[in-house]
Amino acid sequence: MRERLITLLKERSVRWGRFTLASGRESDFYVDGKQTTLHAEGAWLIGNLIVERLHPEVGAVGGLTLGADPIAAAVAAVSFSRGRPVHGFIVRKDVKGHGTGRWVEGRGNVPDGMGVCIVEDTTTTGGSLLAAVDRAEAEGLRVLQCLTVVDREEGAAEALAARGLELHALVRRSDLA
């Protein structure tokens, strides 16, 4: 499954050229992860690969919207089909001025104290993952694991390690070259 995911990422998501990343860095390499995470086969592969890697205590998966949303949905669907339901949640970038006013949506399935995995489609410096970790923890969740579909190998693992978290990657930049 991992090899097929690499092939699909190369076909649908990887671009070479000059790009400015969310981190503000310039790069010759860009991964448009949503082209794979929103693809039927890509979602199925990612959901399966993540479910296989989840710590047993993880009861929910989510991360910063928008990159994490299709991943959380894929994991929730695949996990249910495997008999180990893992719910999804969404971490907002900004709180709405109406409704519940929560940073984390889907909390009806994710009670305080639940162990969670924070996910992302593409990771560079780890800033988005850490923002999601902070929001999830502020809402009473226990972050047990962080996982990305593609690690660009540009400092995210080190940034998470500095916070006592390990970054797990399905694929690394070196796999896509």
SEBAGU-298591 format. One record per residue (C-alpha): residue number from 1; residue in one letter; x, y, z. Coordinates in nm, 3 decimals. Layout:
N
<site><pos>NUM</pos><code>a</code><xx>X</xx><yy>Y</yy><zz>Z</zz></site>
...
This chain:
177
<site><pos>1</pos><code>m</code><xx>0.000</xx><yy>0.000</yy><zz>0.000</zz></site>
<site><pos>2</pos><code>r</code><xx>0.281</xx><yy>0.242</yy><zz>0.082</zz></site>
<site><pos>3</pos><code>e</code><xx>0.445</xx><yy>0.192</yy><zz>-0.258</zz></site>
<site><pos>4</pos><code>r</code><xx>0.114</xx><yy>0.256</yy><zz>-0.432</zz></site>
<site><pos>5</pos><code>l</code><xx>0.068</xx><yy>0.572</yy><zz>-0.224</zz></site>
<site><pos>6</pos><code>i</code><xx>0.413</xx><yy>0.693</yy><zz>-0.333</zz></site>
<site><pos>7</pos><code>t</code><xx>0.320</xx><yy>0.632</yy><zz>-0.698</zz></site>
<site><pos>8</pos><code>l</code><xx>-0.011</xx><yy>0.815</yy><zz>-0.655</zz></site>
<site><pos>9</pos><code>l</code><xx>0.157</xx><yy>1.109</yy><zz>-0.482</zz></site>
<site><pos>10</pos><code>k</code><xx>0.409</xx><yy>1.136</yy><zz>-0.766</zz></site>
<site><pos>11</pos><code>e</code><xx>0.130</xx><yy>1.125</yy><zz>-1.025</zz></site>
<site><pos>12</pos><code>r</code><xx>-0.119</xx><yy>1.359</yy><zz>-0.856</zz></site>
<site><pos>13</pos><code>s</code><xx>0.049</xx><yy>1.577</yy><zz>-0.593</zz></site>
<site><pos>14</pos><code>v</code><xx>0.422</xx><yy>1.635</yy><zz>-0.644</zz></site>
<site><pos>15</pos><code>r</code><xx>0.525</xx><yy>1.942</yy><zz>-0.843</zz></site>
<site><pos>16</pos><code>w</code><xx>0.875</xx><yy>2.069</yy><zz>-0.922</zz></site>
<site><pos>17</pos><code>g</code><xx>0.948</xx><yy>2.437</yy><zz>-0.984</zz></site>
<site><pos>18</pos><code>r</code><xx>0.960</xx><yy>2.749</yy><zz>-0.765</zz></site>
<site><pos>19</pos><code>f</code><xx>0.707</xx><yy>2.772</yy><zz>-0.484</zz></site>
<site><pos>20</pos><code>t</code><xx>0.647</xx><yy>2.972</yy><zz>-0.166</zz></site>
<site><pos>21</pos><code>l</code><xx>0.533</xx><yy>2.740</yy><zz>0.112</zz></site>
<site><pos>22</pos><code>a</code><xx>0.291</xx><yy>2.807</yy><zz>0.399</zz></site>
<site><pos>23</pos><code>s</code><xx>0.599</xx><yy>2.841</yy><zz>0.621</zz></site>
<site><pos>24</pos><code>g</code><xx>0.715</xx><yy>3.131</yy><zz>0.401</zz></site>
<site><pos>25</pos><code>r</code><xx>1.011</xx><yy>2.934</yy><zz>0.274</zz></site>
<site><pos>26</pos><code>e</code><xx>1.098</xx><yy>2.913</yy><zz>-0.095</zz></site>
<site><pos>27</pos><code>s</code><xx>1.121</xx><yy>2.564</yy><zz>-0.241</zz></site>
<site><pos>28</pos><code>d</code><xx>1.181</xx><yy>2.380</yy><zz>-0.568</zz></site>
<site><pos>29</pos><code>f</code><xx>0.940</xx><yy>2.110</yy><zz>-0.451</zz></site>
<site><pos>30</pos><code>y</code><xx>0.568</xx><yy>2.130</yy><zz>-0.373</zz></site>
<site><pos>31</pos><code>v</code><xx>0.323</xx><yy>1.866</yy><zz>-0.259</zz></site>
<site><pos>32</pos><code>d</code><xx>-0.043</xx><yy>1.948</yy><zz>-0.327</zz></site>
<site><pos>33</pos><code>g</code><xx>-0.153</xx><yy>1.682</yy><zz>-0.080</zz></site>
<site><pos>34</pos><code>k</code><xx>-0.525</xx><yy>1.735</yy><zz>-0.130</zz></site>
<site><pos>35</pos><code>q</code><xx>-0.496</xx><yy>1.599</yy><zz>-0.485</zz></site>
<site><pos>36</pos><code>t</code><xx>-0.419</xx><yy>1.263</yy><zz>-0.323</zz></site>
<site><pos>37</pos><code>t</code><xx>-0.608</xx><yy>1.282</yy><zz>0.008</zz></site>
<site><pos>38</pos><code>l</code><xx>-0.930</xx><yy>1.369</yy><zz>-0.178</zz></site>
<site><pos>39</pos><code>h</code><xx>-0.876</xx><yy>1.103</yy><zz>-0.444</zz></site>
<site><pos>40</pos><code>a</code><xx>-1.080</xx><yy>0.787</yy><zz>-0.380</zz></site>
<site><pos>41</pos><code>e</code><xx>-0.784</xx><yy>0.548</yy><zz>-0.392</zz></site>
<site><pos>42</pos><code>g</code><xx>-0.556</xx><yy>0.794</yy><zz>-0.214</zz></site>
<site><pos>43</pos><code>a</code><xx>-0.802</xx><yy>0.835</yy><zz>0.073</zz></site>
<site><pos>44</pos><code>w</code><xx>-0.840</xx><yy>0.459</yy><zz>0.104</zz></site>
<site><pos>45</pos><code>l</code><xx>-0.463</xx><yy>0.402</yy><zz>0.104</zz></site>
<site><pos>46</pos><code>i</code><xx>-0.397</xx><yy>0.680</yy><zz>0.355</zz></site>
<site><pos>47</pos><code>g</code><xx>-0.681</xx><yy>0.569</yy><zz>0.582</zz></site>
<site><pos>48</pos><code>n</code><xx>-0.549</xx><yy>0.212</yy><zz>0.587</zz></site>
<site><pos>49</pos><code>l</code><xx>-0.185</xx><yy>0.308</yy><zz>0.636</zz></site>
<site><pos>50</pos><code>i</code><xx>-0.269</xx><yy>0.540</yy><zz>0.926</zz></site>
<site><pos>51</pos><code>v</code><xx>-0.503</xx><yy>0.295</yy><zz>1.098</zz></site>
<site><pos>52</pos><code>e</code><xx>-0.221</xx><yy>0.038</yy><zz>1.089</zz></site>
<site><pos>53</pos><code>r</code><xx>0.013</xx><yy>0.285</yy><zz>1.262</zz></site>
<site><pos>54</pos><code>l</code><xx>-0.215</xx><yy>0.426</yy><zz>1.532</zz></site>
<site><pos>55</pos><code>h</code><xx>-0.125</xx><yy>0.373</yy><zz>1.895</zz></site>
<site><pos>56</pos><code>p</code><xx>-0.384</xx><yy>0.151</yy><zz>2.064</zz></site>
<site><pos>57</pos><code>e</code><xx>-0.491</xx><yy>0.432</yy><zz>2.299</zz></site>
<site><pos>58</pos><code>v</code><xx>-0.582</xx><yy>0.671</yy><zz>2.013</zz></site>
<site><pos>59</pos><code>g</code><xx>-0.959</xx><yy>0.722</yy><zz>1.991</zz></site>
<site><pos>60</pos><code>a</code><xx>-0.971</xx><yy>1.009</yy><zz>1.742</zz></site>
<site><pos>61</pos><code>v</code><xx>-0.772</xx><yy>1.162</yy><zz>1.459</zz></site>
<site><pos>62</pos><code>g</code><xx>-0.774</xx><yy>1.521</yy><zz>1.337</zz></site>
<site><pos>63</pos><code>g</code><xx>-0.574</xx><yy>1.831</yy><zz>1.271</zz></site>
<site><pos>64</pos><code>l</code><xx>-0.574</xx><yy>2.180</yy><zz>1.136</zz></site>
<site><pos>65</pos><code>t</code><xx>-0.836</xx><yy>2.242</yy><zz>0.870</zz></site>
<site><pos>66</pos><code>l</code><xx>-0.817</xx><yy>2.201</yy><zz>0.564</zz></site>
<site><pos>67</pos><code>g</code><xx>-0.527</xx><yy>1.962</yy><zz>0.509</zz></site>
<site><pos>68</pos><code>a</code><xx>-0.621</xx><yy>1.724</yy><zz>0.787</zz></site>
<site><pos>69</pos><code>d</code><xx>-0.995</xx><yy>1.707</yy><zz>0.714</zz></site>
<site><pos>70</pos><code>p</code><xx>-0.998</xx><yy>1.443</yy><zz>0.437</zz></site>
<site><pos>71</pos><code>i</code><xx>-0.740</xx><yy>1.239</yy><zz>0.628</zz></site>
<site><pos>72</pos><code>a</code><xx>-0.952</xx><yy>1.235</yy><zz>0.944</zz></site>
<site><pos>73</pos><code>a</code><xx>-1.258</xx><yy>1.130</yy><zz>0.742</zz></site>
<site><pos>74</pos><code>a</code><xx>-1.066</xx><yy>0.852</yy><zz>0.565</zz></site>
<site><pos>75</pos><code>v</code><xx>-0.927</xx><yy>0.718</yy><zz>0.893</zz></site>
<site><pos>76</pos><code>a</code><xx>-1.271</xx><yy>0.725</yy><zz>1.057</zz></site>
<site><pos>77</pos><code>a</code><xx>-1.429</xx><yy>0.529</yy><zz>0.769</zz></site>
<site><pos>78</pos><code>v</code><xx>-1.148</xx><yy>0.275</yy><zz>0.736</zz></site>
<site><pos>79</pos><code>s</code><xx>-1.119</xx><yy>0.224</yy><zz>1.112</zz></site>
<site><pos>80</pos><code>f</code><xx>-1.490</xx><yy>0.148</yy><zz>1.138</zz></site>
<site><pos>81</pos><code>s</code><xx>-1.468</xx><yy>-0.105</yy><zz>0.854</zz></site>
<site><pos>82</pos><code>r</code><xx>-1.185</xx><yy>-0.276</yy><zz>1.043</zz></site>
<site><pos>83</pos><code>g</code><xx>-1.384</xx><yy>-0.299</yy><zz>1.367</zz></site>
<site><pos>84</pos><code>r</code><xx>-1.179</xx><yy>-0.038</yy><zz>1.554</zz></site>
<site><pos>85</pos><code>p</code><xx>-1.373</xx><yy>0.289</yy><zz>1.532</zz></site>
<site><pos>86</pos><code>v</code><xx>-1.149</xx><yy>0.595</yy><zz>1.550</zz></site>
<site><pos>87</pos><code>h</code><xx>-1.345</xx><yy>0.920</yy><zz>1.524</zz></site>
<site><pos>88</pos><code>g</code><xx>-1.242</xx><yy>1.232</yy><zz>1.336</zz></site>
<site><pos>89</pos><code>f</code><xx>-1.224</xx><yy>1.594</yy><zz>1.449</zz></site>
<site><pos>90</pos><code>i</code><xx>-1.133</xx><yy>1.928</yy><zz>1.294</zz></site>
<site><pos>91</pos><code>v</code><xx>-0.916</xx><yy>2.199</yy><zz>1.446</zz></site>
<site><pos>92</pos><code>r</code><xx>-1.025</xx><yy>2.542</yy><zz>1.325</zz></site>
<site><pos>93</pos><code>k</code><xx>-0.781</xx><yy>2.813</yy><zz>1.224</zz></site>
<site><pos>94</pos><code>d</code><xx>-1.015</xx><yy>3.073</yy><zz>1.378</zz></site>
<site><pos>95</pos><code>v</code><xx>-1.309</xx><yy>3.042</yy><zz>1.615</zz></site>
<site><pos>96</pos><code>k</code><xx>-1.645</xx><yy>3.141</yy><zz>1.472</zz></site>
<site><pos>97</pos><code>g</code><xx>-1.835</xx><yy>3.418</yy><zz>1.649</zz></site>
<site><pos>98</pos><code>h</code><xx>-2.147</xx><yy>3.202</yy><zz>1.667</zz></site>
<site><pos>99</pos><code>g</code><xx>-2.244</xx><yy>2.845</yy><zz>1.751</zz></site>
<site><pos>100</pos><code>t</code><xx>-2.031</xx><yy>2.664</yy><zz>2.007</zz></site>
<site><pos>101</pos><code>g</code><xx>-1.730</xx><yy>2.892</yy><zz>1.971</zz></site>
<site><pos>102</pos><code>r</code><xx>-1.499</xx><yy>2.592</yy><zz>1.985</zz></site>
<site><pos>103</pos><code>w</code><xx>-1.159</xx><yy>2.552</yy><zz>1.827</zz></site>
<site><pos>104</pos><code>v</code><xx>-1.217</xx><yy>2.179</yy><zz>1.786</zz></site>
<site><pos>105</pos><code>e</code><xx>-1.522</xx><yy>2.052</yy><zz>1.597</zz></site>
<site><pos>106</pos><code>g</code><xx>-1.658</xx><yy>1.699</yy><zz>1.640</zz></site>
<site><pos>107</pos><code>r</code><xx>-1.619</xx><yy>1.701</yy><zz>2.018</zz></site>
<site><pos>108</pos><code>g</code><xx>-1.944</xx><yy>1.507</yy><zz>2.064</zz></site>
<site><pos>109</pos><code>n</code><xx>-1.743</xx><yy>1.199</yy><zz>1.962</zz></site>
<site><pos>110</pos><code>v</code><xx>-1.418</xx><yy>1.309</yy><zz>2.126</zz></site>
<site><pos>111</pos><code>p</code><xx>-1.456</xx><yy>1.361</yy><zz>2.503</zz></site>
<site><pos>112</pos><code>d</code><xx>-1.210</xx><yy>1.540</yy><zz>2.729</zz></site>
<site><pos>113</pos><code>g</code><xx>-0.907</xx><yy>1.330</yy><zz>2.808</zz></site>
<site><pos>114</pos><code>m</code><xx>-0.934</xx><yy>1.113</yy><zz>2.496</zz></site>
<site><pos>115</pos><code>g</code><xx>-0.604</xx><yy>1.016</yy><zz>2.334</zz></site>
<site><pos>116</pos><code>v</code><xx>-0.573</xx><yy>1.160</yy><zz>1.985</zz></site>
<site><pos>117</pos><code>c</code><xx>-0.345</xx><yy>1.159</yy><zz>1.683</zz></site>
<site><pos>118</pos><code>i</code><xx>-0.282</xx><yy>1.490</yy><zz>1.505</zz></site>
<site><pos>119</pos><code>v</code><xx>-0.252</xx><yy>1.448</yy><zz>1.127</zz></site>
<site><pos>120</pos><code>e</code><xx>-0.148</xx><yy>1.661</yy><zz>0.832</zz></site>
<site><pos>121</pos><code>d</code><xx>-0.108</xx><yy>1.606</yy><zz>0.458</zz></site>
<site><pos>122</pos><code>t</code><xx>0.231</xx><yy>1.772</yy><zz>0.412</zz></site>
<site><pos>123</pos><code>t</code><xx>0.471</xx><yy>1.883</yy><zz>0.683</zz></site>
<site><pos>124</pos><code>t</code><xx>0.761</xx><yy>2.127</yy><zz>0.645</zz></site>
<site><pos>125</pos><code>t</code><xx>0.855</xx><yy>2.304</yy><zz>0.970</zz></site>
<site><pos>126</pos><code>g</code><xx>0.587</xx><yy>2.148</yy><zz>1.189</zz></site>
<site><pos>127</pos><code>g</code><xx>0.416</xx><yy>2.479</yy><zz>1.262</zz></site>
<site><pos>128</pos><code>s</code><xx>0.069</xx><yy>2.365</yy><zz>1.157</zz></site>
<site><pos>129</pos><code>l</code><xx>0.101</xx><yy>2.039</yy><zz>1.347</zz></site>
<site><pos>130</pos><code>l</code><xx>0.212</xx><yy>2.221</yy><zz>1.661</zz></site>
<site><pos>131</pos><code>a</code><xx>-0.074</xx><yy>2.473</yy><zz>1.628</zz></site>
<site><pos>132</pos><code>a</code><xx>-0.317</xx><yy>2.180</yy><zz>1.611</zz></site>
<site><pos>133</pos><code>v</code><xx>-0.147</xx><yy>2.013</yy><zz>1.909</zz></site>
<site><pos>134</pos><code>d</code><xx>-0.180</xx><yy>2.333</yy><zz>2.113</zz></site>
<site><pos>135</pos><code>r</code><xx>-0.550</xx><yy>2.375</yy><zz>2.027</zz></site>
<site><pos>136</pos><code>a</code><xx>-0.632</xx><yy>2.009</yy><zz>2.095</zz></site>
<site><pos>137</pos><code>e</code><xx>-0.453</xx><yy>2.015</yy><zz>2.430</zz></site>
<site><pos>138</pos><code>a</code><xx>-0.617</xx><yy>2.346</yy><zz>2.526</zz></site>
<site><pos>139</pos><code>e</code><xx>-0.954</xx><yy>2.176</yy><zz>2.467</zz></site>
<site><pos>140</pos><code>g</code><xx>-0.866</xx><yy>1.887</yy><zz>2.700</zz></site>
<site><pos>141</pos><code>l</code><xx>-0.748</xx><yy>1.623</yy><zz>2.455</zz></site>
<site><pos>142</pos><code>r</code><xx>-0.434</xx><yy>1.413</yy><zz>2.507</zz></site>
<site><pos>143</pos><code>v</code><xx>-0.208</xx><yy>1.422</yy><zz>2.201</zz></site>
<site><pos>144</pos><code>l</code><xx>-0.039</xx><yy>1.082</yy><zz>2.185</zz></site>
<site><pos>145</pos><code>q</code><xx>0.082</xx><yy>1.079</yy><zz>1.827</zz></site>
<site><pos>146</pos><code>c</code><xx>0.152</xx><yy>1.305</yy><zz>1.527</zz></site>
<site><pos>147</pos><code>l</code><xx>0.143</xx><yy>1.170</yy><zz>1.175</zz></site>
<site><pos>148</pos><code>t</code><xx>0.190</xx><yy>1.323</yy><zz>0.832</zz></site>
<site><pos>149</pos><code>v</code><xx>0.133</xx><yy>1.183</yy><zz>0.486</zz></site>
<site><pos>150</pos><code>v</code><xx>0.446</xx><yy>1.356</yy><zz>0.348</zz></site>
<site><pos>151</pos><code>d</code><xx>0.737</xx><yy>1.484</yy><zz>0.558</zz></site>
<site><pos>152</pos><code>r</code><xx>0.935</xx><yy>1.734</yy><zz>0.350</zz></site>
<site><pos>153</pos><code>e</code><xx>1.230</xx><yy>1.664</yy><zz>0.586</zz></site>
<site><pos>154</pos><code>e</code><xx>1.283</xx><yy>2.034</yy><zz>0.662</zz></site>
<site><pos>155</pos><code>g</code><xx>1.269</xx><yy>2.048</yy><zz>1.040</zz></site>
<site><pos>156</pos><code>a</code><xx>0.924</xx><yy>1.928</yy><zz>1.146</zz></site>
<site><pos>157</pos><code>a</code><xx>1.051</xx><yy>1.613</yy><zz>1.317</zz></site>
<site><pos>158</pos><code>e</code><xx>1.298</xx><yy>1.819</yy><zz>1.519</zz></site>
<site><pos>159</pos><code>a</code><xx>1.037</xx><yy>2.082</yy><zz>1.611</zz></site>
<site><pos>160</pos><code>l</code><xx>0.800</xx><yy>1.814</yy><zz>1.738</zz></site>
<site><pos>161</pos><code>a</code><xx>1.080</xx><yy>1.633</yy><zz>1.922</zz></site>
<site><pos>162</pos><code>a</code><xx>1.156</xx><yy>1.957</yy><zz>2.107</zz></site>
<site><pos>163</pos><code>r</code><xx>0.799</xx><yy>1.935</yy><zz>2.240</zz></site>
<site><pos>164</pos><code>g</code><xx>0.834</xx><yy>1.567</yy><zz>2.334</zz></site>
<site><pos>165</pos><code>l</code><xx>0.642</xx><yy>1.438</yy><zz>2.031</zz></site>
<site><pos>166</pos><code>e</code><xx>0.755</xx><yy>1.206</yy><zz>1.756</zz></site>
<site><pos>167</pos><code>l</code><xx>0.660</xx><yy>1.271</yy><zz>1.394</zz></site>
<site><pos>168</pos><code>h</code><xx>0.554</xx><yy>0.961</yy><zz>1.204</zz></site>
<site><pos>169</pos><code>a</code><xx>0.552</xx><yy>0.994</yy><zz>0.825</zz></site>
<site><pos>170</pos><code>l</code><xx>0.391</xx><yy>0.767</yy><zz>0.569</zz></site>
<site><pos>171</pos><code>v</code><xx>0.626</xx><yy>0.908</yy><zz>0.303</zz></site>
<site><pos>172</pos><code>r</code><xx>0.933</xx><yy>1.131</yy><zz>0.310</zz></site>
<site><pos>173</pos><code>r</code><xx>1.062</xx><yy>1.372</yy><zz>0.049</zz></site>
<site><pos>174</pos><code>s</code><xx>1.349</xx><yy>1.133</yy><zz>-0.021</zz></site>
<site><pos>175</pos><code>d</code><xx>1.088</xx><yy>0.871</yy><zz>-0.127</zz></site>
<site><pos>176</pos><code>l</code><xx>0.944</xx><yy>1.108</yy><zz>-0.389</zz></site>
<site><pos>177</pos><code>a</code><xx>1.259</xx><yy>1.229</yy><zz>-0.565</zz></site>
